[in-house]
Amino acid sequence: MTNSGNNRGNRSHLKDLRSSQLGLGHLNNTFKPTRIKLRISVEEISKIRLGYGLSSILTNDGKLYVTGNTSRTGLGRDLTEFKQYPQFQKNNTIIKDIDCGYNLFVILTQYNEVWVQGSFNGIHSNGLPVIRKIQTGNNLTTELSTYNQIKCSDLNLMFFFKSNSYLSQDLEKLLKNGYFSDCDIQNIPVHKILIETRIGKTFDLIKKYLESNCKLNEIQDLLKWIYCDEMINSKRTNEILNHFGIQNAQKTKLLTNDLKQLLFDEQTSDFKLVVKNEEEEEEELYIHKFILAARSGLFLNMFQNLEENLQKVKDYSGKSLETIELLISFLYTDELPITADTDQEFIKEEFEDIVEYYQLNRTIPMMDIFEKYSKI
């Protein structure tokens, strides 16, 4: 009887494992790598996460696809192919991150809402029948204002969040300190070119509308989005942005994309950095003092101690022109545009001490970021 019971238990366990989480169109076990047929291209995939009997795919534009034992998602028990999660398809919610536990599925949206589904301690011992939004104040010990990554565990409903937007962190300090600001809105020091780039209108037009139609706290919330990509009062901020012709700002107007427009732009720059190329010839890189000052303690000290009429300075770090260009690109975008033509081994050596020398945010894992982009 015992052996028979164990056999039944084993068979039941095998059945649970064969819950179509492979997304191959059938329930059979597969013992060799098999290509999955998807409606989306590999280039569109941002992340893949696996749970017990469930597989999920997150795309670059924030869509979620699942397969497997999806009885609690509204798609059926044994979904054999990846389909878009209906809960978030209807209202065009953008998913920032996903993670799976043993019997746990967790989603983080662009509004920093946390949605959960499954069986775990602290919410429902028998499992949630449908996915449900949880109140972060009751279940989490950390605020979610600028967090972009989520990790989960089945034990005692533990969630781990990580903010990897170093650009937003540094520009937030710039907003508070007003370094090298050249104008103001409601006596708040701001940077004209950043305001115009983010909103897409002339500064005078923006200033006039905000000071005539918005309360101080609403202006502060808008500036939080401009500098940090963060929506505090999303409804009111979106109303203001809609007035300027910006729809769905959290999807269409990312901070990094807007700052790419300013990268090495001669027309809008207010300073030139002189660097030697491979032929020992001097080349000028067009930069914006307020961005480099926000991101680098070295540049902040340099610009604060320069004579007012000085418009350019040489880079004395001994780094190559290619390395300096990559560094400045990162300071503007949090990305490293490494290509097949990049001398990666040489650049890697020069990047070893880049955080310390330029006094960057010490939480930036520069070498990890370099490794990430060198494999793209």
C-alpha positions in Angstrom: 0.0 0.0 0.0 2.8 2.4 0.8 4.6 1.7 -2.5 1.3 2.1 -4.4 0.7 5.4 -2.6 4.1 6.6 -3.4 3.7 5.6 -7.1 0.4 7.5 -7.2 2.2 10.5 -5.7 5.0 10.3 -8.1 2.6 10.1 -11.1 0.7 13.1 -9.8 4.0 15.0 -9.4 5.0 14.1 -13.0 1.6 15.3 -14.2 2.1 18.6 -12.5 5.5 19.0 -14.2 3.9 18.4 -17.6 1.8 21.5 -17.5 2.8 22.8 -20.9 5.1 25.4 -19.4 7.5 24.7 -22.3 5.2 26.5 -24.7 5.7 23.9 -27.5 2.1 23.3 -28.2 1.8 20.0 -26.4 2.0 18.5 -22.9 4.9 16.1 -23.6 8.3 16.1 -21.8 11.1 17.2 -24.0 14.7 16.1 -23.3 16.6 18.2 -25.9 16.6 21.9 -26.7 13.7 22.7 -28.9 12.9 26.0 -30.6 9.7 27.7 -29.5 7.4 29.3 -32.1 6.6 32.9 -31.0 4.6 35.7 -32.5 7.3 38.1 -31.2 10.9 38.2 -32.3 13.9 37.4 -30.1 15.0 41.1 -30.3 11.7 42.1 -28.6 12.3 39.9 -25.5 13.5 41.7 -22.4 13.3 39.0 -19.8 12.2 35.3 -19.3 11.2 34.0 -15.9 10.2 30.4 -14.9 8.0 29.2 -12.1 6.6 25.8 -11.1 4.5 24.8 -14.1 4.6 28.3 -15.5 6.8 30.2 -17.9 6.7 33.9 -18.7 8.2 36.3 -21.2 8.4 40.1 -20.8 8.9 42.3 -24.0 10.9 45.5 -24.3 7.6 47.5 -24.7 6.2 46.0 -21.4 3.9 43.2 -22.7 3.6 40.0 -20.7 3.2 36.5 -22.3 2.7 33.3 -20.3 2.3 29.6 -20.9 1.8 26.5 -18.7 -0.4 26.0 -15.7 -2.2 29.3 -16.0 -5.5 28.4 -14.3 -5.2 31.5 -12.1 -4.5 33.9 -14.9 -7.8 33.4 -16.7 -6.2 31.6 -19.7 -6.9 28.0 -18.6 -5.0 25.3 -16.9 -2.8 23.8 -19.6 -2.0 26.6 -22.0 0.4 25.0 -24.5 1.5 28.2 -26.2 2.6 31.7 -25.1 -0.3 34.1 -25.0 -0.5 37.7 -23.8 -1.7 38.1 -20.2 -5.3 39.4 -20.6 -5.4 41.3 -17.3 -2.9 43.9 -18.6 -3.8 43.7 -22.3 -7.1 45.4 -21.8 -5.9 48.6 -20.1 -2.5 48.9 -21.9 -0.6 48.5 -18.7 3.2 48.5 -19.2 5.0 45.8 -17.2 8.4 46.9 -15.9 9.5 43.6 -14.3 8.3 40.0 -13.6 9.5 37.2 -11.4 8.3 33.7 -10.4 8.7 31.6 -7.3 7.7 28.0 -6.6 4.0 28.8 -6.6 4.2 32.5 -6.9 4.0 35.0 -9.8 4.8 38.7 -9.2 4.5 41.7 -11.5 5.7 45.3 -11.2 3.9 47.8 -13.4 5.1 51.2 -14.7 3.0 52.8 -12.0 5.0 50.8 -9.4 2.0 48.7 -8.5 2.7 45.2 -7.4 0.4 42.4 -8.6 0.6 38.8 -7.2 -0.9 35.4 -8.0 -0.3 32.0 -6.4 0.1 30.3 -3.1 2.3 31.8 -0.4 2.3 32.9 3.2 1.0 36.3 4.2 -1.8 36.6 1.7 -3.7 33.4 1.0 -2.7 30.0 2.1 -4.7 28.2 -0.6 -3.5 30.4 -3.5 -5.1 33.4 -5.1 -7.8 32.5 -7.7 -6.9 35.5 -9.8 -4.1 38.0 -10.0 -4.4 40.7 -7.4 -2.8 44.1 -6.7 -1.4 44.4 -3.2 -1.0 47.5 -1.1 2.7 48.1 -0.9 2.4 49.8 2.5 1.0 46.7 4.1 3.2 44.1 2.5 6.5 45.8 1.8 9.0 47.7 3.9 10.3 49.9 1.1 8.9 52.6 -1.0 8.6 51.9 -4.7 9.0 55.4 -6.1 12.0 54.8 -8.4 12.3 51.0 -8.4 12.6 49.1 -11.7 13.5 45.5 -10.8 11.6 43.0 -8.7 12.6 39.7 -7.1 10.4 37.4 -5.1 10.6 34.4 -2.7 7.9 32.0 -1.5 9.0 32.3 2.1 7.0 34.7 4.1 6.1 36.7 1.0 9.5 38.4 0.6 10.0 40.9 -2.2 13.3 42.5 -3.2 13.4 45.7 -5.3 16.4 47.3 -7.0 16.6 50.7 -8.6 19.0 50.7 -11.5 18.3 54.1 -12.9 21.5 55.8 -11.9 20.8 58.7 -14.2 17.5 59.5 -12.4 19.3 59.3 -9.0 22.0 61.8 -10.1 19.6 64.2 -11.9 17.4 64.2 -8.8 20.4 65.6 -6.8 20.8 68.2 -9.6 17.1 69.2 -9.2 17.6 69.7 -5.5 20.9 71.6 -5.7 20.3 73.5 -8.9 23.9 73.3 -10.1 24.5 75.5 -13.2 20.8 76.3 -13.6 20.1 79.1 -16.0 16.5 79.9 -15.3 13.7 79.2 -12.9 10.0 78.3 -12.6 8.2 79.6 -9.6 11.6 80.4 -8.1 12.8 76.8 -8.5 16.2 76.7 -10.3 15.9 74.6 -13.5 17.8 74.0 -16.7 16.3 75.5 -19.8 17.6 73.0 -22.4 16.4 70.0 -20.3 13.0 71.5 -19.8 12.6 72.2 -23.6 13.9 68.8 -24.6 11.6 66.9 -22.3 8.4 69.0 -23.1 9.2 69.8 -26.7 8.1 73.5 -26.4 10.0 76.8 -25.8 10.9 77.5 -22.2 9.0 80.8 -22.1 5.8 79.1 -23.2 6.2 76.3 -20.6 7.0 78.7 -17.8 4.1 81.0 -18.6 1.6 78.1 -18.6 2.8 76.4 -15.5 3.0 79.6 -13.4 -0.5 80.7 -14.6 -2.3 77.3 -14.3 -0.5 75.1 -11.9 0.0 75.0 -8.1 3.5 74.8 -6.7 3.2 71.1 -5.8 2.0 70.3 -9.3 5.0 72.1 -10.8 7.3 70.2 -8.4 5.7 66.9 -9.5 6.2 67.8 -13.2 9.8 68.6 -12.5 10.2 65.3 -10.8 9.1 63.6 -14.0 11.3 65.8 -16.2 14.5 65.2 -14.1 13.8 61.7 -12.8 11.2 60.0 -15.0 9.1 59.6 -11.9 5.3 60.2 -11.7 4.2 61.1 -8.2 0.7 62.4 -9.1 0.4 60.6 -12.4 -3.1 61.9 -13.2 -2.4 65.6 -12.8 1.1 65.3 -14.4 -0.3 63.6 -17.4 -3.0 66.3 -17.7 -0.2 68.9 -17.9 1.8 66.9 -20.4 -1.3 66.4 -22.5 -1.7 70.1 -22.7 1.7 70.2 -24.3 0.8 67.4 -26.7 2.5 64.6 -24.9 0.3 61.5 -24.7 1.2 58.4 -22.6 4.4 60.0 -21.4 5.6 57.0 -19.4 5.8 54.9 -22.6 6.7 57.5 -25.2 8.9 60.0 -23.4 11.7 58.3 -21.6 14.4 60.4 -19.9 17.3 58.4 -21.5 15.8 58.8 -25.0 15.4 62.5 -24.6 19.0 63.0 -23.3 20.3 61.1 -26.3 19.2 64.1 -28.3 21.6 66.3 -26.3 24.6 63.9 -26.6 27.5 65.7 -28.2 25.1 68.3 -29.6 27.0 71.4 -30.7 24.0 73.6 -31.0 22.8 73.2 -27.4 26.0 72.5 -25.6 27.6 75.1 -23.3 31.1 73.6 -23.0 33.8 71.8 -24.9 36.0 69.0 -23.6 39.3 68.7 -25.4 40.6 65.1 -25.8 43.5 63.6 -27.8 42.7 61.0 -30.4 44.9 58.1 -31.5 47.0 60.4 -33.7 47.6 62.7 -30.7 45.4 65.3 -32.3 43.1 67.3 -30.2 39.3 66.9 -30.7 36.5 68.8 -29.1 33.5 67.0 -27.5 30.4 69.2 -27.0 28.9 68.7 -23.6 26.4 70.2 -21.1 28.0 71.2 -17.8 24.9 70.5 -15.7 24.7 66.9 -16.8 28.3 66.1 -16.3 28.3 67.9 -13.0 25.3 65.9 -11.8 26.9 62.6 -12.6 30.6 63.2 -11.8 32.2 64.7 -8.8 35.3 65.4 -10.8 33.5 67.4 -13.4 31.4 69.2 -10.7 34.6 70.4 -8.9 36.2 71.3 -12.2 33.3 73.4 -13.4 32.8 75.1 -10.1 36.4 76.2 -10.0 36.7 77.4 -13.7 36.8 81.0 -14.6 33.4 82.2 -15.8 34.6 83.0 -19.3 36.4 79.7 -19.9 34.6 77.7 -22.5 36.7 74.6 -22.8 39.2 72.4 -20.9 41.4 69.5 -21.6 40.8 66.1 -20.2 43.9 65.1 -18.2 42.8 61.6 -17.2 45.1 59.9 -19.8 42.1 58.0 -21.2 41.7 57.5 -24.9 39.2 59.5 -26.9 37.0 56.4 -27.4 36.9 55.8 -23.7 35.9 59.4 -22.9 33.2 59.2 -25.6 31.8 56.0 -24.1 31.9 57.5 -20.6 30.1 60.6 -21.6 27.5 58.5 -23.5 26.9 56.6 -20.3 26.6 59.8 -18.2 23.9 61.0 -20.6 22.0 57.7 -21.1 23.1 55.0 -18.6 24.1 53.0 -21.7 27.4 52.1 -23.3 27.2 52.2 -27.2 29.8 49.4 -27.7 30.0 48.2 -31.3 31.9 45.5 -33.2 34.5 48.1 -34.0 35.2 48.9 -30.3 38.5 47.7 -29.0 36.8 46.1 -26.1 39.9 44.7 -24.3 41.7 48.1 -24.4 38.5 49.9 -23.3 37.9 47.4 -20.5 41.4 48.1 -19.0 40.7 51.8 -19.1 37.3 51.4 -17.4 38.7 49.6 -14.4 39.2 52.8 -12.4 36.7 55.0 -14.2 34.2 55.2 -11.3 36.9 56.2 -8.8 38.8 58.7 -11.0 35.7 60.6 -12.2 34.0 60.3 -8.8 30.9 58.7 -10.2 28.0 57.3 -8.1 29.8 54.5 -6.2 26.8 52.2 -6.6 27.3 52.1 -10.3 28.7 48.6 -11.3 30.5 50.1 -14.3 32.3 46.8 -15.1 29.1 44.8 -15.0 27.5 47.4 -17.3 30.5 47.2 -19.6 30.2 43.4 -19.7 26.5 43.6 -20.5 26.9 45.9 -23.5 30.0 44.1 -24.8 27.9 41.0 -25.3 25.1 42.7 -27.2 
